[in-house]
Amino acid sequence: MLCGGSLMDEHKELLLELANAKMPFGKYGGYYLIDLPESYVLWFRDKGFPSGRLGEMMENLLVIKENGLEKILRPLQTRRY
């Protein structure tokens, strides 16, 4: 049994982080990860995701984009258009 909903809290924190993370370099440097074109994220998958936290977030982002679930991240963004 989970104690205090820690697993849910962890997932919420990961989704919040992903919704508000920006690409730190490259053609789309400064863009929110959620706004990256799927083709760009697929290119990284084929060439190799960056190491560390950014690569982990991009892998998760690809799963979200491939399944059309970007809408779950949009309400979590702290910025507005």
C-alpha positions as CSV (number, residue, x, y, z in Angstrom):
1,M,0.0,0.0,0.0
2,L,1.2,3.5,-0.8
3,C,1.9,5.8,2.1
4,G,0.3,9.2,1.9
5,G,-0.2,9.2,-1.8
6,S,3.5,9.6,-2.5
7,L,3.4,7.9,-5.9
8,M,0.6,10.2,-7.0
9,D,2.5,13.2,-5.7
10,E,5.6,12.0,-7.6
11,H,3.6,11.7,-10.9
12,K,2.1,15.2,-10.3
13,E,5.5,16.7,-9.8
14,L,6.9,15.0,-12.9
15,L,4.0,16.2,-15.0
16,L,4.3,19.7,-13.6
17,E,8.0,19.7,-14.4
18,L,7.4,18.4,-17.9
19,A,4.7,21.0,-18.6
20,N,7.0,23.8,-17.7
21,A,10.4,22.6,-18.9
22,K,12.1,24.4,-21.8
23,M,14.4,23.2,-24.4
24,P,17.8,24.5,-23.4
25,F,19.6,24.4,-26.8
26,G,19.3,23.8,-30.5
27,K,16.8,24.9,-33.2
28,Y,14.0,25.1,-30.6
29,G,16.0,26.5,-27.7
30,G,13.8,28.4,-25.3
31,Y,10.6,26.5,-26.5
32,Y,8.6,24.7,-23.9
33,L,9.1,20.9,-24.4
34,I,5.4,20.4,-24.9
35,D,5.6,22.8,-27.9
36,L,8.3,20.9,-29.6
37,P,7.2,19.3,-32.9
38,E,6.8,15.6,-32.6
39,S,9.1,15.2,-35.6
40,Y,11.9,16.9,-33.6
41,V,11.4,14.6,-30.6
42,L,11.4,11.6,-32.9
43,W,14.6,12.8,-34.4
44,F,16.1,12.8,-30.9
45,R,14.8,9.3,-30.3
46,D,16.5,8.1,-33.4
47,K,19.8,9.9,-32.7
48,G,19.8,9.5,-29.0
49,F,18.0,11.5,-26.3
50,P,20.2,13.9,-24.3
51,S,21.7,12.4,-21.1
52,G,20.2,13.2,-17.7
53,R,16.9,14.7,-16.8
54,L,16.3,16.4,-20.1
55,G,16.5,13.1,-22.0
56,E,14.1,11.4,-19.5
57,M,11.6,14.2,-19.9
58,M,11.9,14.0,-23.7
59,E,11.3,10.3,-23.6
60,N,8.2,10.8,-21.5
61,L,7.1,13.7,-23.8
62,L,7.3,11.4,-26.8
63,V,5.0,8.9,-25.2
64,I,2.6,11.7,-24.4
65,K,2.7,13.2,-28.0
66,E,2.4,9.8,-29.7
67,N,-0.8,9.2,-27.7
68,G,-2.2,12.6,-28.2
69,L,-2.2,13.4,-24.5
70,E,-0.7,16.9,-24.7
71,K,-4.0,18.2,-23.3
72,I,-3.1,16.7,-19.9
73,L,0.0,19.0,-19.7
74,R,-1.5,22.3,-20.9
75,P,-3.5,23.0,-17.8
76,L,-0.4,22.4,-15.7
77,Q,1.6,25.2,-17.4
78,T,2.3,28.2,-15.3
79,R,2.4,30.5,-18.4
80,R,-0.5,31.5,-20.5
81,Y,-0.6,32.4,-24.2
